Amino acid sequence: MSERKILIVDDEQEICQLVGMYLENNGYSWHQANNGEDALKLINQYNYELLILDIMMPIMDGWTLCKKIRETREVPVIFLTAKGEEWDKVNGLKMGADDYIVKPFSPGELIARVDAVLRRTKNHDGSSTLLKIGNIEINEKARSVFVNNKELSLTLKEYDLLHFFSKHQDYVFSREQILEKVWGIDYFGTARTVDTHIKTLRIKLGQDADYISTVWGVGYKFGMNG
């Protein structure tokens, strides 16, 4: 039996069995729970690689379960639910879900998304290397960045700059300090290099560009509140 274990949480037995069959056919092992409380007990007992959660369940719904999980764990979460309104999807992703799939679903799409989420959040030996800042996900091992589940095409220095910022949230750095920390003390360029790279990085981050804020007369700061 594969050790790539996934927990399916859904109050419909047929859905659990159907999803479990697809997972098993693609090399995953799985457990099931029919409500959030039972799921939490299993999560505390086993080291799951990924959770597939329904939203509308008795005793504890999927929203509450996801919130509780995110208080202590970074295990990847995919919502699989009949709630297909845009607000539901946005809310699920804001709560920390890694993906959101609406029922009825395609078996092929489900497995593809499971594989994609695990590629983003796991390295070759199964240990997590994921940094999450709002909608931004940085995989340190793969040196890849995803925003809203879409991979960004960053240059080496753009990645190094974003990674440096992510490790020093809410600190204000001068251009000279950033140049030294990211480019190195032997770099002979000017501090304007920092401005150029931050400009292109902001463009690629799109709606999440305001995580990088300019502190006039000093330099830059990175944080969820801008």
Residue frames as qw, qx, qy, qz and C-alpha x, y, z in Angstrom:
[[0.000, 0.889, 0.458, 0.000, 0.00, 0.00, 0.00],
 [0.372, 0.582, -0.040, 0.722, 1.32, 3.44, -0.92],
 [0.406, -0.426, -0.470, 0.658, 2.38, 5.69, 1.95],
 [0.009, -0.136, -0.165, -0.977, 1.03, 8.74, 0.12],
 [0.102, -0.488, -0.845, 0.194, -2.00, 8.92, 2.37],
 [0.139, -0.260, -0.187, -0.937, -4.91, 11.31, 1.79],
 [0.102, 0.343, 0.776, -0.520, -7.91, 12.01, 4.03],
 [0.165, -0.364, -0.565, -0.722, -11.33, 12.40, 2.39],
 [0.051, 0.275, 0.642, -0.714, -13.88, 14.25, 4.54],
 [0.378, -0.083, -0.420, -0.821, -17.46, 14.07, 3.24],
 [0.511, -0.016, 0.623, -0.592, -20.77, 13.06, 4.81],
 [0.832, 0.341, -0.090, -0.428, -21.78, 11.20, 1.63],
 [0.735, -0.292, 0.604, 0.103, -20.43, 7.67, 1.78],
 [0.784, 0.503, 0.332, 0.150, -20.74, 7.27, -2.00],
 [0.282, 0.930, -0.197, 0.127, -18.53, 10.30, -2.63],
 [0.437, -0.695, 0.572, -0.007, -15.88, 9.04, -0.23],
 [0.801, -0.006, 0.587, 0.120, -15.80, 5.65, -1.92],
 [0.654, 0.718, 0.193, 0.138, -15.76, 7.16, -5.41],
 [0.089, 0.928, -0.344, 0.112, -12.94, 9.60, -4.65],
 [0.602, -0.526, 0.601, 0.001, -11.07, 6.88, -2.78],
 [0.858, 0.259, 0.424, 0.132, -11.28, 4.58, -5.79],
 [0.499, 0.844, -0.047, 0.190, -9.82, 7.25, -8.08],
 [0.204, -0.849, 0.474, -0.115, -7.02, 7.96, -5.61],
 [0.765, -0.285, 0.577, 0.023, -6.22, 4.28, -5.12],
 [0.815, 0.479, 0.288, 0.154, -6.08, 3.73, -8.89],
 [0.401, 0.840, -0.159, 0.328, -3.47, 6.47, -9.07],
 [0.645, 0.242, -0.517, 0.508, -1.18, 5.21, -6.33],
 [0.179, -0.466, 0.374, -0.782, -2.58, 6.93, -3.23],
 [0.336, -0.326, -0.860, 0.204, -3.86, 5.35, -0.05],
 [0.232, -0.437, -0.087, -0.865, -6.73, 7.01, 1.80],
 [0.079, -0.313, -0.812, 0.485, -8.88, 7.29, 4.90],
 [0.173, -0.536, -0.448, -0.694, -12.33, 8.81, 5.22],
 [0.049, -0.279, -0.633, 0.720, -14.26, 10.79, 7.80],
 [0.013, 0.601, 0.712, 0.363, -17.90, 11.84, 7.59],
 [0.183, -0.949, -0.222, -0.131, -17.70, 15.04, 9.64],
 [0.242, 0.806, -0.330, 0.428, -15.16, 17.58, 10.83],
 [0.574, -0.648, 0.410, -0.287, -14.81, 16.29, 14.37],
 [0.957, -0.039, 0.272, 0.089, -13.94, 12.78, 13.23],
 [0.666, 0.657, -0.092, 0.342, -11.54, 14.27, 10.69],
 [0.093, -0.845, 0.389, -0.354, -9.66, 16.19, 13.38],
 [0.803, -0.422, 0.408, -0.102, -9.16, 13.00, 15.37],
 [0.913, 0.266, 0.193, 0.240, -7.66, 11.27, 12.35],
 [0.391, 0.826, -0.167, 0.370, -5.48, 14.29, 11.48],
 [0.362, -0.771, 0.447, -0.275, -4.03, 14.18, 15.00],
 [0.869, -0.219, 0.443, -0.028, -3.33, 10.47, 14.58],
 [0.798, 0.262, 0.388, 0.378, -1.94, 10.25, 11.05],
 [0.192, -0.564, 0.272, 0.756, 0.45, 12.31, 8.95],
 [0.614, 0.614, 0.496, 0.018, -1.62, 12.98, 5.82],
 [0.428, -0.016, 0.360, 0.829, -0.08, 14.44, 2.68],
 [0.164, -0.140, -0.311, -0.926, -3.32, 16.13, 1.66],
 [0.240, 0.359, 0.747, -0.505, -6.94, 16.64, 2.78],
 [0.125, -0.260, -0.612, -0.736, -10.00, 16.67, 0.50],
 [0.065, 0.279, 0.652, -0.702, -12.86, 18.44, 2.30],
 [0.063, -0.641, -0.650, -0.403, -16.57, 18.87, 1.67],
 [0.031, -0.304, 0.207, -0.929, -18.13, 22.04, 3.09],
 [0.636, -0.291, -0.009, -0.715, -21.70, 21.11, 4.00],
 [0.548, 0.009, -0.824, 0.142, -21.36, 18.45, 6.71],
 [0.625, -0.689, -0.279, -0.237, -23.02, 17.75, 10.08],
 [0.755, -0.518, -0.174, 0.362, -21.40, 18.46, 13.48],
 [0.291, -0.680, 0.217, 0.638, -18.56, 20.53, 11.99],
 [0.667, 0.726, 0.150, -0.077, -18.64, 21.99, 8.47],
 [0.812, 0.272, 0.068, 0.512, -15.71, 22.26, 6.09],
 [0.124, 0.842, -0.092, 0.517, -15.16, 25.99, 6.68],
 [0.583, -0.741, 0.238, -0.232, -14.70, 25.44, 10.41],
 [0.949, -0.133, 0.176, 0.227, -12.54, 22.37, 9.88],
 [0.644, 0.546, -0.002, 0.537, -10.22, 24.20, 7.49],
 [0.116, -0.860, 0.172, -0.467, -9.88, 27.10, 9.92],
 [0.775, -0.574, 0.251, -0.083, -8.98, 24.76, 12.78],
 [0.916, 0.134, 0.119, 0.358, -6.45, 22.90, 10.64],
 [0.452, 0.696, -0.050, 0.556, -4.75, 26.12, 9.59],
 [0.426, -0.859, 0.153, -0.238, -4.26, 27.14, 13.23],
 [0.664, -0.560, 0.493, 0.057, -1.67, 24.41, 13.71],
 [0.713, -0.007, 0.627, 0.315, -0.83, 22.69, 10.40],
 [0.197, 0.600, -0.365, -0.684, 0.27, 23.44, 6.85],
 [0.448, 0.122, 0.867, 0.178, -1.06, 20.22, 5.29],
 [0.133, 0.032, -0.490, -0.861, -2.46, 20.95, 1.79],
 [0.370, 0.398, 0.689, -0.480, -6.27, 21.24, 1.54],
 [0.115, -0.082, -0.624, -0.768, -8.57, 20.87, -1.47],
 [0.489, 0.239, 0.467, -0.697, -12.26, 21.70, -1.12],
 [0.108, -0.101, -0.862, -0.484, -14.51, 19.32, -3.09],
 [0.167, 0.385, 0.619, -0.664, -18.02, 20.69, -2.74],
 [0.238, 0.619, 0.694, 0.281, -21.34, 21.47, -4.40],
 [0.078, -0.888, -0.204, 0.404, -21.03, 25.12, -3.31],
 [0.652, 0.247, 0.377, 0.610, -19.98, 26.66, -6.61],
 [0.086, 0.976, 0.191, 0.055, -20.62, 30.38, -6.22],
 [0.503, 0.617, -0.254, 0.549, -17.66, 32.70, -6.78],
 [0.344, -0.739, 0.308, -0.491, -17.89, 33.94, -3.18],
 [0.935, -0.313, 0.149, -0.075, -17.57, 30.37, -1.91],
 [0.857, 0.312, -0.082, 0.401, -14.45, 29.78, -3.98],
 [0.195, 0.721, -0.261, 0.612, -12.85, 33.04, -2.90],
 [0.602, -0.645, 0.244, -0.401, -13.71, 32.36, 0.74],
 [0.988, -0.122, 0.043, 0.083, -12.25, 28.86, 0.57],
 [0.704, 0.432, -0.157, 0.541, -8.96, 30.08, -0.88],
 [0.081, -0.748, 0.250, -0.609, -8.77, 32.93, 1.63],
 [0.795, -0.526, 0.159, -0.258, -9.21, 30.42, 4.46],
 [0.305, -0.626, 0.711, 0.099, -6.07, 28.66, 3.33],
 [0.875, 0.229, 0.424, -0.042, -7.29, 26.02, 0.87],
 [0.331, -0.403, 0.598, 0.609, -4.82, 25.15, -1.87],
 [0.127, -0.041, -0.708, -0.693, -7.52, 24.43, -4.47],
 [0.473, 0.257, 0.473, -0.697, -11.30, 24.38, -4.88],
 [0.095, -0.015, -0.865, -0.493, -13.23, 21.86, -7.01],
 [0.553, 0.074, 0.200, -0.805, -17.00, 22.01, -7.60],
 [0.342, 0.148, 0.928, -0.004, -19.21, 18.91, -7.78],
 [0.976, 0.035, 0.203, 0.075, -20.01, 17.22, -10.07],
 [0.164, -0.792, 0.508, 0.295, -16.33, 16.74, -10.86],
 [0.788, 0.481, -0.372, -0.093, -14.19, 15.04, -13.46],
 [0.912, -0.360, 0.091, 0.171, -12.09, 12.16, -12.05],
 [0.738, 0.331, 0.023, 0.588, -9.20, 13.11, -14.29],
 [0.048, 0.782, -0.072, 0.617, -9.31, 16.73, -13.17],
 [0.695, -0.693, 0.070, -0.178, -9.46, 15.74, -9.50],
 [0.906, -0.181, 0.094, 0.370, -6.34, 13.56, -9.76],
 [0.532, 0.539, 0.030, 0.653, -4.52, 16.20, -11.82],
 [0.187, -0.826, 0.080, -0.525, -5.22, 18.82, -9.17],
 [0.835, -0.541, 0.088, 0.031, -4.18, 16.51, -6.35],
 [0.840, 0.109, 0.078, 0.525, -0.91, 15.83, -8.15],
 [0.296, 0.700, 0.022, 0.649, -0.38, 19.54, -8.85],
 [0.455, -0.824, 0.078, -0.329, -0.96, 20.60, -5.24],
 [0.883, -0.404, 0.142, 0.193, 1.43, 17.95, -3.95],
 [0.715, 0.362, 0.056, 0.596, 4.10, 18.95, -6.50],
 [0.054, 0.802, -0.038, 0.594, 3.88, 22.53, -5.26],
 [0.524, -0.732, 0.192, -0.392, 4.06, 21.66, -1.57],
 [0.887, -0.347, 0.294, 0.082, 6.38, 18.65, -1.37],
 [0.181, 0.717, -0.633, -0.229, 9.93, 17.97, -2.41],
 [0.645, 0.269, -0.688, -0.197, 11.35, 14.61, -3.48],
 [0.310, 0.050, -0.878, 0.361, 11.67, 13.21, 0.03],
 [0.358, -0.591, -0.703, -0.170, 8.22, 14.35, 1.14],
 [0.341, -0.478, -0.407, 0.700, 9.22, 17.17, 3.48],
 [0.173, 0.902, 0.391, 0.057, 7.39, 20.46, 3.13],
 [0.470, -0.130, 0.065, 0.870, 9.34, 23.47, 1.86],
 [0.061, 0.677, 0.517, 0.520, 6.40, 25.78, 1.31],
 [0.129, -0.250, -0.325, 0.903, 6.23, 29.36, 2.52],
 [0.021, 0.661, 0.678, 0.320, 2.72, 30.86, 2.39],
 [0.091, -0.293, -0.216, 0.927, 2.07, 34.59, 2.53],
 [0.492, 0.439, 0.147, -0.737, -1.55, 35.29, 1.71],
 [0.844, 0.469, 0.104, -0.237, -2.08, 34.20, -1.91],
 [0.379, 0.733, -0.565, 0.001, 1.67, 33.85, -2.49],
 [0.945, -0.257, 0.201, 0.008, 3.27, 30.40, -2.17],
 [0.239, 0.780, -0.578, -0.021, 7.04, 29.97, -2.33],
 [0.995, -0.088, 0.002, 0.055, 8.55, 26.50, -2.72],
 [0.243, -0.846, 0.452, 0.147, 12.09, 26.86, -1.44],
 [0.687, -0.182, 0.664, 0.232, 13.25, 23.47, -2.69],
 [0.595, 0.491, 0.550, 0.319, 11.99, 23.97, -6.24],
 [0.190, -0.317, 0.087, 0.925, 12.63, 27.76, -6.22],
 [0.026, -0.428, -0.677, -0.599, 9.14, 28.25, -7.63],
 [0.130, 0.198, 0.386, -0.892, 6.44, 30.82, -6.80],
 [0.054, -0.476, -0.803, -0.354, 2.68, 30.48, -7.19],
 [0.184, 0.113, 0.266, -0.939, 0.05, 33.21, -6.82],
 [0.693, 0.212, 0.212, -0.655, -3.56, 32.05, -6.65],
 [0.829, 0.044, 0.558, 0.003, -2.39, 28.60, -7.81],
 [0.693, 0.711, 0.029, 0.115, -0.69, 29.99, -10.95],
 [0.764, -0.269, 0.099, 0.578, 3.08, 29.70, -11.28],
 [0.119, 0.959, -0.091, -0.241, 5.01, 32.92, -11.88],
 [0.820, 0.360, -0.002, 0.445, 7.92, 33.14, -14.29],
 [0.308, -0.938, 0.119, 0.107, 10.57, 34.90, -12.21],
 [0.532, 0.651, -0.464, 0.280, 14.22, 35.61, -12.92],
 [0.699, -0.084, -0.565, 0.431, 16.80, 34.29, -10.46],
 [0.192, 0.096, -0.355, 0.910, 17.14, 37.65, -8.73],
 [0.495, -0.337, -0.166, -0.783, 13.39, 38.29, -8.66],
 [0.814, -0.301, -0.492, -0.075, 12.98, 34.98, -6.85],
 [0.570, -0.025, -0.485, 0.663, 15.88, 35.76, -4.48],
 [0.072, -0.268, 0.135, -0.951, 14.37, 39.16, -3.73],
 [0.670, -0.361, -0.252, -0.598, 10.90, 37.78, -3.00],
 [0.811, -0.195, -0.524, 0.174, 12.35, 34.96, -0.90],
 [0.361, 0.113, -0.414, 0.828, 14.42, 37.46, 1.12],
 [0.333, -0.319, 0.019, -0.887, 11.35, 39.61, 1.74],
 [0.772, -0.308, -0.425, -0.359, 9.28, 36.59, 2.77],
 [0.724, -0.142, -0.526, 0.423, 11.85, 35.74, 5.45],
 [0.281, -0.137, -0.312, 0.897, 11.85, 39.30, 6.82],
 [0.096, -0.684, -0.596, -0.410, 8.22, 40.37, 6.83],
 [0.289, -0.912, -0.281, -0.075, 7.39, 43.83, 8.24],
 [0.577, -0.486, 0.103, 0.648, 11.05, 44.88, 8.40],
 [0.357, 0.927, 0.013, -0.115, 12.09, 48.05, 6.57],
 [0.756, -0.160, 0.308, 0.555, 15.26, 47.75, 4.48],
 [0.107, 0.788, -0.223, -0.563, 17.18, 50.43, 2.64],
 [0.785, 0.582, -0.160, -0.137, 18.13, 49.86, -0.98],
 [0.209, 0.675, -0.688, 0.165, 21.74, 49.42, 0.08],
 [0.504, -0.278, 0.744, -0.339, 20.80, 46.77, 2.65],
 [0.863, 0.321, 0.283, -0.269, 18.72, 44.85, 0.10],
 [0.586, 0.707, -0.394, -0.041, 21.56, 45.07, -2.43],
 [0.040, -0.571, 0.786, -0.233, 24.00, 43.62, 0.10],
 [0.610, -0.104, 0.694, -0.368, 21.68, 40.84, 1.32],
 [0.819, 0.418, 0.320, -0.228, 20.34, 39.73, -2.08],
 [0.657, 0.723, -0.207, 0.052, 23.10, 40.60, -4.54],
 [0.875, -0.179, -0.122, 0.433, 26.04, 40.24, -2.11],
 [0.321, -0.849, 0.055, 0.415, 28.70, 42.58, -0.81],
 [0.478, -0.247, 0.532, 0.654, 30.87, 42.04, -3.89],
 [0.395, 0.672, 0.578, 0.242, 28.23, 43.36, -6.30],
 [0.328, -0.203, 0.084, 0.919, 29.32, 46.58, -8.03],
 [0.018, 0.591, 0.591, 0.549, 25.94, 47.74, -9.31],
 [0.090, -0.253, 0.210, -0.940, 23.94, 50.68, -7.98],
 [0.228, 0.212, 0.753, -0.580, 20.99, 50.78, -5.62],
 [0.526, 0.317, -0.136, -0.777, 18.77, 51.58, -8.61],
 [0.331, 0.120, -0.908, -0.228, 19.07, 47.90, -9.48],
 [0.057, 0.235, 0.855, -0.459, 16.83, 47.20, -6.47],
 [0.393, 0.423, 0.194, -0.793, 14.18, 49.63, -7.75],
 [0.450, 0.323, -0.596, -0.582, 14.18, 48.00, -11.19],
 [0.265, -0.003, -0.964, -0.002, 13.78, 44.47, -9.82],
 [0.154, 0.321, 0.701, -0.617, 11.06, 45.52, -7.38],
 [0.440, 0.384, -0.103, -0.805, 9.18, 47.18, -10.24],
 [0.495, 0.194, -0.738, -0.416, 9.22, 44.03, -12.37],
 [0.142, -0.091, -0.940, 0.296, 8.41, 41.84, -9.35],
 [0.305, 0.326, 0.450, -0.774, 5.38, 43.97, -8.54],
 [0.521, 0.309, -0.384, -0.697, 4.16, 43.66, -12.13],
 [0.438, 0.096, -0.880, -0.156, 4.40, 39.85, -11.96],
 [0.018, -0.173, -0.833, 0.525, 2.66, 39.70, -8.56],
 [0.165, -0.481, -0.624, -0.594, -0.30, 41.57, -10.04],
 [0.462, -0.707, -0.243, -0.477, -3.04, 42.21, -7.48],
 [0.803, -0.519, -0.185, 0.227, -0.68, 41.03, -4.73],
 [0.542, 0.491, -0.137, 0.669, 1.95, 43.65, -5.58],
 [0.245, -0.792, 0.087, -0.552, 0.94, 45.79, -2.61],
 [0.875, -0.419, -0.144, 0.194, 2.65, 43.32, -0.27],
 [0.623, 0.004, -0.012, 0.782, 5.77, 45.27, -1.23],
 [0.044, -0.957, -0.286, -0.005, 5.40, 48.83, 0.02],
 [0.487, 0.490, -0.140, 0.710, 7.70, 51.79, -0.46],
 [0.471, -0.744, -0.292, 0.373, 8.82, 53.55, 2.72],
 [0.376, 0.859, 0.046, 0.344, 9.65, 56.99, 1.42],
 [0.053, -0.877, 0.391, -0.275, 13.11, 58.23, 2.27],
 [0.594, -0.480, 0.634, -0.122, 14.15, 54.81, 3.61],
 [0.013, 0.268, -0.909, -0.319, 13.52, 51.87, 1.30],
 [0.623, -0.086, -0.552, -0.548, 11.03, 48.99, 1.15],
 [0.412, -0.176, 0.739, -0.502, 8.94, 46.78, 3.42],
 [0.449, -0.028, -0.790, -0.416, 7.20, 43.49, 2.74],
 [0.152, 0.092, 0.809, -0.560, 4.08, 42.41, 4.59],
 [0.064, 0.479, 0.858, 0.172, 0.42, 41.43, 4.28],
 [0.020, -0.839, -0.428, 0.336, -0.71, 44.90, 5.35],
 [0.474, 0.797, 0.108, 0.358, 1.48, 46.60, 2.82]]
